[in-house]
Amino acid sequence: MKRCPTCQRSFDDDSLSFCLEDGTPLVTEVASRGDSQETLVSPRPPGVESASGSAPAQPYSELPGKSTVSASPYRPPETPYAPRSGGRKTWPWIVGVAAILSVAVVAILIVVFTVPGVLKSDNANGAKPSPSRSETGTPTPTPSPASDVPTDSAEVLSQLTQIEKDWTEANLKGDKEALEKILADEYVSQEENSRTKREYIDNLKPDESVEEWEVYDVTVNQTGERAVVNGSLKQVTTDGTGVWDFVDTFVWRDRRWQAVTSHSTRVK
């Protein structure tokens, strides 16, 4: 038997652990049940003695306050399970660091195996690597525009003789495009009727009267990027033969000779 220490109710069901009224934990009764075979000895009343000199034993039939309540077994409310909070996880950091290291290794391998191939391809195609500072030493000055002027006298004579022939042929054919290249923008003829480049080209017409022509006795006097050409021109026309001496001045510009002045005199 169990008893509630709060409401003092007793319960026969030994499987109960809590009071059905107020939920107080039950305690086990020390006294035996009234219907058991145990005998309780009550104190002897004063002045009464048994024949043997001791108080007679009286059986205790039933304890007062016996509960007749029949209750169903009580189940205490279940406590909700709360997951234990664990420590801070470190494996995501480990995975992240490993991924970064893997990417770095792959990038290094790509550079190691790709760059030498690119450099080799450039060298095979004729690309010249830039020299290092120790190899260059003192920087080489950039050549001036006049540094590419031809200085070989034979070469200059051949170039200017060919230009004189092209000039004569352009005059006879009326080839304005050829004269645009031969004459400099500032060209001015020194004849009696002085003409600029634009006037010269705009008034140019083919001359079909010339049957034969020849440029000869050409000489060149060069001073740096300036050259003076002396020579003679012979033409055979339907009206007869004519000879002219000419003096033309050229300048070296845009990697070619261009005429800036011209003067001719008929000698025959």
JOFENTA-V13417 format. One record per pair of residues at least 12 apart in sequence whose C-alpha atoms are under 7 Angstrom apart, sorted by the first residue. I is the first residue (numbers start at 1). GAP is how many residues later the second one is. D is the distance in whole Angstrom. If there is no record, write none. Layout:
i->I gap->GAP d->D
i->I gap->GAP d->D
This chain:
i->1 gap->12 d->7
i->1 gap->13 d->6
i->1 gap->27 d->6
i->1 gap->28 d->6
i->2 gap->12 d->7
i->2 gap->24 d->6
i->2 gap->25 d->5
i->2 gap->26 d->4
i->2 gap->27 d->5
i->3 gap->23 d->5
i->3 gap->24 d->5
i->3 gap->25 d->6
i->3 gap->26 d->6
i->4 gap->15 d->6
i->4 gap->20 d->7
i->4 gap->21 d->7
i->4 gap->22 d->5
i->4 gap->23 d->6
i->5 gap->21 d->7
i->6 gap->18 d->7
i->10 gap->56 d->7
i->10 gap->57 d->6
i->11 gap->56 d->6
i->15 gap->58 d->7
i->16 gap->57 d->6
i->16 gap->58 d->6
i->33 gap->29 d->7
i->34 gap->26 d->7
i->34 gap->27 d->5
i->34 gap->28 d->4
i->34 gap->29 d->6
i->35 gap->27 d->7
i->39 gap->20 d->5
i->39 gap->21 d->6
i->40 gap->19 d->6
i->40 gap->20 d->6
i->41 gap->16 d->6
i->41 gap->17 d->6
i->42 gap->16 d->7
i->146 gap->79 d->7
i->149 gap->76 d->6
i->149 gap->103 d->7
i->157 gap->62 d->7
i->157 gap->63 d->6
i->161 gap->57 d->7
i->165 gap->50 d->6
i->167 gap->12 d->7
i->171 gap->35 d->7
i->172 gap->34 d->5
i->172 gap->35 d->5
i->173 gap->33 d->5
i->173 gap->34 d->7
i->174 gap->30 d->6
i->174 gap->31 d->5
i->174 gap->32 d->4
i->176 gap->25 d->6
i->182 gap->76 d->5
i->182 gap->77 d->6
i->183 gap->14 d->7
i->183 gap->75 d->5
i->183 gap->76 d->5
i->183 gap->77 d->6
i->184 gap->74 d->5
i->184 gap->75 d->6
i->184 gap->76 d->6
i->185 gap->12 d->7
i->186 gap->74 d->6
i->187 gap->72 d->7
i->187 gap->73 d->4
i->187 gap->74 d->6
i->188 gap->72 d->6
i->188 gap->73 d->5
i->189 gap->72 d->5
i->189 gap->73 d->5
i->189 gap->74 d->6
i->190 gap->71 d->7
i->190 gap->72 d->6
i->190 gap->73 d->5
i->191 gap->72 d->6
i->209 gap->28 d->5
i->209 gap->29 d->6
i->210 gap->25 d->7
i->210 gap->26 d->6
i->210 gap->27 d->4
i->210 gap->28 d->7
i->211 gap->25 d->6
i->211 gap->26 d->5
i->212 gap->23 d->6
i->212 gap->24 d->5
i->212 gap->25 d->7
i->213 gap->21 d->5
i->213 gap->22 d->4
i->213 gap->23 d->6
i->214 gap->19 d->6
i->214 gap->20 d->5
i->214 gap->21 d->7
i->215 gap->17 d->6
i->215 gap->18 d->5
i->215 gap->19 d->7
i->216 gap->15 d->6
i->216 gap->16 d->5
i->216 gap->17 d->7
i->217 gap->14 d->5
i->217 gap->15 d->6
i->218 gap->12 d->6
i->218 gap->13 d->4
i->218 gap->14 d->7
i->219 gap->12 d->6
i->225 gap->26 d->6
i->225 gap->27 d->5
i->226 gap->24 d->6
i->226 gap->25 d->5
i->226 gap->26 d->6
i->227 gap->22 d->6
i->227 gap->23 d->5
i->227 gap->24 d->6
i->228 gap->20 d->6
i->228 gap->21 d->5
i->228 gap->22 d->6
i->229 gap->18 d->6
i->229 gap->19 d->5
i->229 gap->20 d->6
i->230 gap->16 d->6
i->230 gap->17 d->5
i->230 gap->18 d->7
i->231 gap->14 d->6
i->231 gap->15 d->6
i->231 gap->16 d->7
i->232 gap->12 d->6
i->232 gap->13 d->4
i->232 gap->14 d->6
i->233 gap->12 d->6
i->242 gap->26 d->5
i->243 gap->23 d->6
i->243 gap->24 d->6
i->243 gap->25 d->5
i->244 gap->20 d->6
i->244 gap->21 d->5
i->244 gap->22 d->4
i->244 gap->23 d->5
i->245 gap->19 d->6
i->245 gap->20 d->5
i->245 gap->21 d->6
i->245 gap->22 d->7
i->246 gap->17 d->6
i->246 gap->18 d->4
i->246 gap->19 d->6
i->247 gap->15 d->6
i->247 gap->16 d->5
i->247 gap->17 d->6
i->248 gap->13 d->6
i->248 gap->14 d->4
i->248 gap->15 d->6
i->249 gap->12 d->5
i->249 gap->13 d->6
